[in-house]
């Protein structure tokens, strides 16, 4: 899939598949609001990241944002909790690595339907124009570490990486606590190669920007 439609991120890493002990841990965090679990997951993710020898030495750490309505409903953003924990854990594992959390740089400006059960192409259509960089001066020329809980089809992190690169990010790395099993993702989200190539994120048209309520230079209407 990545060969057909290359993503705007350099690399994506995860602690492991979305099964075993990781699935209930993420459920406790995301759905039961057990926030201390984020520290345990973040430590695992930091250990995974620290094994990457070519990880940039200085990075702006950006969590995948929730829409403000969803955040009010949940009371927290699980990706932000994980991002904070990763920065803290990395200081102990690799003191030479300089990561600075920037939870405000990326915003979700449009509420979207649940992505569960949608195909990859449907997810991309739903997410197109949903994210924008609110603080481009904090992103331009920087290496960015984008943090989320689960990598399923990659549609969300692709959309975020597209917005970050548009804002001038030098590179975008993706770190998630878990990834969907390959067999599961293939069975649920398979689509024709031609459609995959056509669904790559691209320059939005003026009409699309108006429909998405986003001006790509950072002004929200």
Secondary structure, 3 states (H helix, E strand, C coil): CCCCCCCCCCEEEEEEECCHHHHHHHHHHHCCCCCCHHHHHHHHHHHHHHCCCCCCCEEEEEECCCCHHHHHHHCCCHHHHHHHHHHHHHHHHCCCCEEEECCCCEEECCCCCCCCCCCHHHHHHHHCCCEEECCHHHCCCCEEEEEEEEECCCHHHHHHHHHHHHCCCCEEEEEEEEECCHHHHHHHHCCCHHHHHHCCCCCCCHHHHHHCCEECCCEEC
